[in-house]
């Protein structure tokens, strides 16, 4: 059988095939584009969780640091450095790292063997990798640390750098001369707050009285940075604008700020022996960080009771802490017992209860450090024969385990016990 195909028919067949191919190709490309888009979104989302690194020049970073009153954090790395790669892979992308470093620093990664990195390497005498530099807007090195770090130490390093950063002096002179320009007040208050100086609240309140627009990013940053105490007007403004602040700083960072402010008010309550401040700190913590309230409530009661030598309240709070965190846990029991051994003002009731906790911790834990605390509290409670026996056991265990500190501690405790026997 033969078919005769005319030109018009051929053109129709060709058009059909071409249209089918184009349709399939478009659908195929559409699927690829969607996949790439999803991958890009996932990558962007992941990156946004971690540290955001500034891509500009060193000069631009200095200008931005001056504008935002921040330190520049520099990851001084090389491409061949293993620990540098580990930090970039494991630590920098973490949400905890991003929340803290994005809020407090202008972050930069600089290859010490290329471009501006060579200048930075020479200027700040970088000789090991990674080296972490913290530099102010004038280019002065404020703090430095070397070597890869786990997240806890990495965050602690950043906190230490902030403690060293005090640029309040550049605003102080104009302020003392009577300049009350709102922008000067804002920057001065933020600088004082970062430097943990007591004048921060006074200057912050002066700025607030200028009735600034707290919907701007600069002023939201001001509320976050200048909040030091929960018993302050600025704290009230912080929580009033907490939705907007959380969007920029992160919910966890805001929660930590609220907790820190409430803890500072508890410290103030202790300093002035003012129970109303303790109550205010608790109320504000419960209202604004309810997920952290229970631990805060117990810890605050214990701190205040210790300072005021109120053994009844302390023991009640400590008992609550133990019940909530593990009444049979050697770690929890030992923590409470050592809290009392460290308190020189602890009375006989506190020492007696601590001995019960230490006894149970030693029974449940069996480690030398638990036995040492047990022996120490037996001694503090006048049960020296039993204390001596356990202390000698601890000394033997420490010697076998090559624990020098515990060995010396047990040896010293033995001598103290023998003095009263």
C-alpha positions as CSV (number, residue, x, y, z in Angstrom):
1,X,0.0,0.0,0.0
2,X,1.3,3.4,-1.0
3,X,0.4,6.9,0.3
4,X,0.7,10.0,-1.6
5,X,1.5,13.0,0.5
6,X,1.1,16.5,-0.9
7,X,3.1,19.5,0.0
8,X,0.3,21.0,2.2
9,X,-0.1,17.7,4.0
10,X,3.7,17.6,4.6
11,X,3.6,21.1,6.0
12,X,0.8,20.2,8.4
13,X,2.6,17.1,9.6
14,X,5.8,19.2,10.1
15,X,3.9,21.9,12.0
16,X,2.2,19.3,14.1
17,X,5.5,17.6,15.0
18,X,7.2,21.0,15.6
19,X,4.3,22.2,17.9
20,X,4.3,19.0,19.8
21,X,8.1,19.2,20.3
22,X,7.8,22.9,21.3
23,X,5.0,22.1,23.8
24,X,7.1,19.2,25.3
25,X,10.2,21.3,25.4
26,X,8.3,24.2,27.1
27,X,6.8,21.9,29.6
28,X,10.2,20.3,30.3
29,X,11.9,23.7,30.6
30,X,9.1,24.9,32.9
31,X,9.7,21.9,35.2
32,X,13.4,22.5,35.3
33,X,12.8,26.2,36.0
34,X,10.5,25.3,38.8
35,X,13.0,22.9,40.3
36,X,15.8,25.5,40.0
37,X,13.6,28.1,41.6
38,X,12.8,25.8,44.5
39,X,16.4,25.0,45.0
40,X,17.3,28.7,44.9
41,X,14.6,29.5,47.4
42,X,15.9,26.7,49.7
43,X,19.4,27.9,49.4
44,X,18.4,31.5,50.0
45,X,16.4,30.5,53.0
46,X,19.2,28.5,54.5
47,X,21.7,31.3,53.9
48,X,19.3,33.8,55.6
49,X,19.3,31.7,58.8
50,X,23.1,32.0,59.2
51,X,25.5,34.9,59.1
52,X,25.0,37.4,56.3
53,X,28.4,38.6,55.0
54,X,28.9,42.1,53.6
55,X,30.1,42.0,50.0
56,X,31.4,45.6,49.7
57,X,35.0,47.0,50.1
58,X,36.8,47.5,53.3
59,X,36.3,51.3,53.0
60,X,32.5,50.7,52.6
61,X,32.5,48.4,55.6
62,X,34.2,51.0,57.7
63,X,31.6,53.6,56.6
64,X,28.7,51.3,57.4
65,X,30.2,50.5,60.8
66,X,30.4,54.2,61.6
67,X,26.8,54.8,60.3
68,X,25.3,51.9,62.3
69,X,27.7,52.2,65.4
70,X,28.8,48.6,65.0
71,X,32.0,46.6,65.0
72,X,33.2,44.8,61.9
73,X,33.6,41.1,62.3
74,X,36.2,39.7,60.0
75,X,36.6,36.0,59.2
76,X,40.3,36.1,58.1
77,X,40.7,32.8,56.2
78,X,42.6,31.1,53.4
79,X,41.2,28.7,50.8
80,X,43.5,25.8,52.0
81,X,42.7,26.1,55.7
82,X,40.7,23.1,57.0
83,X,39.4,24.7,60.2
84,X,38.3,27.7,58.1
85,X,36.2,25.5,55.9
86,X,34.7,23.8,59.0
87,X,33.6,27.2,60.4
88,X,32.0,28.1,57.0
89,X,30.3,24.8,56.7
90,X,29.2,24.1,60.2
91,X,29.0,27.3,62.3
92,X,28.3,30.3,60.1
93,X,25.1,28.9,58.6
94,X,23.6,28.2,62.1
95,X,20.6,30.2,63.2
96,X,22.1,31.0,66.5
97,X,25.2,32.5,64.8
98,X,23.1,34.5,62.4
99,X,20.8,35.9,65.0
100,X,23.7,37.2,67.1
101,X,26.2,38.3,64.6
102,X,23.8,39.9,62.1
103,X,22.3,41.9,65.0
104,X,25.6,43.1,66.4
105,X,28.2,43.3,63.7
106,X,29.0,44.1,60.0
107,X,30.2,40.7,58.9
108,X,33.0,40.1,56.3
109,X,34.9,37.1,55.0
110,X,38.3,38.0,53.7
111,X,40.8,35.7,52.0
112,X,44.2,36.7,53.5
113,X,46.0,35.7,50.3
114,X,44.0,37.8,47.8
115,X,43.0,41.5,47.2
116,X,42.3,43.6,50.3
117,X,42.8,40.5,52.4
118,X,46.6,40.9,52.0
119,X,46.4,44.5,53.4
120,X,44.3,43.4,56.3
121,X,46.6,40.5,57.0
122,X,49.6,42.9,57.3
123,X,47.8,45.6,59.2
124,X,46.4,43.4,61.9
125,X,49.3,40.9,61.9
126,X,47.3,37.8,61.0
127,X,49.5,34.8,61.3
128,X,47.1,31.9,61.9
129,X,43.9,30.8,60.3
130,X,41.2,31.3,60.9
131,X,41.7,34.5,62.8
132,X,38.6,36.5,63.9
133,X,39.0,40.2,64.0
134,X,36.7,42.8,65.5
135,X,37.4,46.3,64.2
136,X,35.7,49.6,64.9
137,X,34.6,52.2,62.2
138,X,37.9,54.0,62.6
139,X,39.8,50.8,61.7
140,X,41.1,50.2,65.3
141,X,41.3,46.5,66.4
142,X,39.1,46.0,69.4
143,X,39.4,42.3,69.9
144,X,40.8,39.2,68.2
145,X,40.7,35.4,68.6
146,X,42.3,32.5,66.7
147,X,41.1,29.1,65.8
148,X,37.9,27.3,64.9
149,X,35.3,27.2,67.7
150,X,32.1,25.4,68.5
151,X,28.9,27.5,68.5
152,X,28.9,28.2,72.3
153,X,32.5,29.6,72.2
154,X,31.9,31.4,68.9
155,X,28.9,33.3,70.5
156,X,31.0,33.9,73.7
157,X,33.7,35.4,71.6
158,X,31.3,37.9,70.0
159,X,29.9,38.8,73.4
160,X,33.5,39.5,74.7
161,X,34.2,41.7,71.6
162,X,31.1,43.8,72.4
163,X,32.3,44.3,75.9
164,X,35.5,45.9,74.6
165,X,33.6,48.2,72.2
166,X,33.0,51.6,73.7
167,X,32.6,54.5,71.3
168,X,30.5,56.6,73.6
169,X,33.3,59.1,73.9
170,X,32.8,60.5,70.4
171,X,29.3,61.7,71.4
172,X,30.0,62.7,75.0
173,X,31.7,66.0,74.4
174,X,28.8,67.4,72.3
175,X,26.3,66.1,74.8
176,X,28.1,67.8,77.7
177,X,28.2,71.0,75.7
178,X,24.4,70.9,75.6
179,X,23.7,69.5,72.2
180,X,20.4,67.6,72.3
181,X,20.0,66.8,68.6
182,X,17.8,63.7,68.4
183,X,20.2,61.8,66.2
184,X,23.1,62.5,68.7
185,X,20.9,61.4,71.6
186,X,20.0,58.2,69.8
187,X,23.6,57.3,68.9
188,X,24.9,58.3,72.3
189,X,22.3,56.2,74.2
190,X,23.0,53.2,72.0
191,X,26.8,53.5,72.5
192,X,26.3,53.8,76.3
193,X,24.0,50.8,76.4
194,X,26.5,48.7,74.4
195,X,29.3,49.7,76.8
196,X,27.0,48.8,79.8
197,X,27.3,52.3,81.2
198,X,24.6,53.5,83.8
199,X,24.0,56.8,81.9
200,X,22.4,54.9,79.1
201,X,18.9,55.0,80.6
202,X,19.0,58.7,81.2
203,X,20.1,59.6,77.6
204,X,17.7,57.0,76.1
205,X,14.8,58.7,78.0
206,X,15.9,62.1,76.6
207,X,15.7,60.7,73.1
208,X,12.3,59.1,73.7
209,X,11.0,62.5,74.8
210,X,11.8,63.9,71.3
211,X,8.9,61.6,70.2
212,X,10.7,59.8,67.4
213,X,9.0,57.5,64.8
214,X,9.5,54.0,66.2
215,X,8.4,52.3,63.0
216,X,11.8,53.1,61.3
217,X,14.5,50.5,61.3
218,X,17.0,52.8,63.0
219,X,14.6,53.4,65.9
220,X,13.6,49.7,66.2
221,X,17.4,49.0,66.5
222,X,17.6,51.7,69.1
223,X,14.8,50.1,71.2
224,X,16.6,46.7,71.0
225,X,20.1,48.0,71.8
226,X,19.2,50.5,74.5
227,X,17.0,48.3,76.5
228,X,18.9,47.3,79.7
229,X,16.3,47.0,82.5
230,X,12.8,45.7,82.5
231,X,11.7,48.5,84.9
232,X,12.1,51.2,82.3
233,X,10.1,53.2,79.8
234,X,12.2,51.9,77.0
235,X,11.4,48.3,77.9
236,X,7.7,49.1,77.5
237,X,8.4,50.5,74.1
238,X,10.4,47.5,73.2
239,X,7.5,45.1,74.0
240,X,5.0,47.4,72.3
241,X,7.0,47.1,69.1
242,X,8.1,43.5,69.6
243,X,6.4,42.2,66.4
244,X,8.4,44.5,64.2
245,X,11.6,44.0,66.2
246,X,11.3,40.2,66.1
247,X,10.8,40.3,62.3
248,X,14.3,42.0,62.0
249,X,16.2,40.6,64.9
250,X,14.6,37.2,65.2
251,X,12.2,35.9,67.8
252,X,14.9,34.1,69.8
253,X,17.1,37.2,69.9
254,X,14.2,39.3,71.1
255,X,13.3,36.7,73.8
256,X,16.9,36.7,75.0
257,X,16.9,40.5,75.2
258,X,13.7,40.5,77.3
259,X,15.2,37.9,79.6
260,X,18.4,39.8,80.0
261,X,16.5,43.0,80.9
262,X,14.4,41.1,83.4
263,X,17.5,39.5,84.9
264,X,19.1,43.0,85.2
265,X,16.1,44.2,87.1
266,X,16.4,41.2,89.5
267,X,20.0,42.2,90.1
268,X,18.8,45.8,90.8
269,X,16.2,44.4,93.2
270,X,19.0,42.5,95.1
271,X,21.3,45.6,95.1
272,X,18.6,47.8,96.6
273,X,16.8,45.1,98.6
274,X,13.6,46.1,96.9
275,X,11.1,43.2,96.5
276,X,8.8,45.3,94.3
277,X,11.5,45.3,91.6
278,X,11.7,41.5,91.8
279,X,7.9,41.3,91.4
280,X,8.0,43.6,88.4
281,X,10.7,41.6,86.7
282,X,8.7,38.4,87.2
283,X,5.5,39.9,85.9
284,X,7.2,41.3,82.7
285,X,9.0,38.0,82.1
286,X,5.8,36.1,82.3
287,X,3.9,38.5,80.0
288,X,6.6,38.7,77.4
289,X,8.6,35.5,77.5
290,X,6.2,32.9,79.0
291,X,8.1,29.9,77.7
292,X,11.1,30.9,79.8
293,X,9.2,32.0,82.9
294,X,9.2,29.0,85.1
295,X,13.0,28.7,85.2
296,X,13.3,32.4,85.5
297,X,10.8,32.6,88.4
298,X,12.6,29.9,90.4
299,X,16.1,31.2,89.7
300,X,15.0,34.8,90.7
301,X,13.6,33.6,94.0
302,X,16.7,31.7,94.8
303,X,19.0,34.6,93.9
304,X,17.0,37.1,96.0
305,X,16.6,34.7,98.9
306,X,20.4,34.0,98.9
307,X,21.1,37.8,99.0
308,X,18.6,38.5,101.7
309,X,19.6,35.3,103.7
310,X,16.1,34.0,103.5
311,X,16.7,30.3,103.9
312,X,13.0,29.3,103.9
313,X,12.3,31.0,100.5
314,X,15.5,29.6,99.0
315,X,14.8,26.0,100.0
316,X,11.2,26.3,98.8
317,X,12.4,27.5,95.4
318,X,15.3,25.0,95.2
319,X,12.8,22.1,96.0
320,X,10.6,23.4,93.2
321,X,13.6,23.5,90.8
322,X,14.6,19.9,91.7
323,X,11.0,18.6,91.2
324,X,10.8,20.3,87.8
325,X,14.2,19.3,86.5
326,X,14.6,15.8,87.9
327,X,14.2,14.9,91.5
328,X,16.4,11.8,91.1
329,X,19.0,13.4,88.8
330,X,22.5,13.4,90.3
331,X,23.3,16.4,88.1
332,X,20.4,18.5,89.4
333,X,20.8,17.4,93.0
334,X,24.5,18.1,92.9
335,X,24.0,21.5,91.4
336,X,21.7,22.6,94.2
337,X,24.0,21.1,96.9
338,X,27.1,22.9,95.5
339,X,25.1,26.1,95.4
340,X,24.9,25.9,99.2
341,X,28.5,24.9,99.8
342,X,29.5,28.1,97.8
343,X,27.2,30.3,100.0
344,X,29.2,31.4,103.1
345,X,26.0,32.8,104.6
346,X,24.1,29.4,104.4
347,X,22.5,28.6,107.7
348,X,22.1,25.2,109.4
349,X,18.8,24.5,107.7
350,X,20.3,25.0,104.3
351,X,23.3,22.9,105.1
352,X,21.2,20.1,106.4
353,X,19.0,20.0,103.3
354,X,22.0,20.3,101.0
355,X,23.5,17.2,102.7
356,X,20.3,15.3,101.8
357,X,20.7,16.3,98.2
358,X,24.4,15.5,98.1
359,X,23.8,12.1,99.7
360,X,21.2,11.2,97.0
361,X,23.4,12.6,94.2
362,X,26.3,10.4,95.4
363,X,24.1,7.3,95.6
364,X,22.6,7.9,92.1
365,X,25.7,9.3,90.4
366,X,28.6,7.5,92.0
367,X,31.2,9.8,90.5
368,X,34.1,11.2,92.5
369,X,32.9,14.8,92.3
370,X,29.5,13.8,93.8
371,X,31.3,12.0,96.6
372,X,33.5,15.0,97.3
373,X,30.5,17.3,97.7
374,X,28.9,14.6,100.0
375,X,32.0,14.6,102.1
376,X,32.2,18.4,102.2
377,X,28.6,18.7,103.4
378,X,29.1,16.0,106.0
379,X,32.0,18.1,107.3
380,X,29.8,21.3,107.2
381,X,27.1,19.4,109.2
382,X,29.6,18.2,111.8
383,X,29.7,14.6,110.7
384,X,33.4,14.5,110.4
385,X,34.2,10.8,110.9
386,X,31.9,9.8,108.0
387,X,33.2,12.8,106.0
388,X,36.9,11.7,106.5
389,X,36.1,8.2,105.2
390,X,34.5,9.4,102.0
391,X,37.1,12.1,101.4
392,X,39.8,9.5,101.6
393,X,37.9,7.4,99.0
394,X,37.6,10.5,96.8
395,X,41.4,11.1,97.1
396,X,42.1,7.5,96.0
397,X,39.7,7.8,93.0
398,X,41.2,11.1,92.0
399,X,44.7,9.6,92.1
400,X,43.7,6.6,90.0
401,X,41.9,8.8,87.6
402,X,44.8,11.3,87.5
403,X,42.5,14.2,88.4
404,X,44.9,16.6,90.0
405,X,42.4,19.3,90.9
406,X,40.1,16.8,92.6
407,X,43.1,15.2,94.3
408,X,44.2,18.5,95.8
409,X,40.7,19.4,96.8
410,X,40.2,16.0,98.6
411,X,43.6,16.4,100.3
412,X,42.8,19.8,101.6
413,X,39.4,18.7,102.8
414,X,41.0,15.7,104.6
415,X,43.3,18.1,106.5
416,X,40.4,20.4,107.4
417,X,38.5,17.4,108.8
418,X,41.5,16.1,110.8
419,X,41.9,19.6,112.4
420,X,38.5,19.2,114.2
421,X,38.6,15.5,115.0
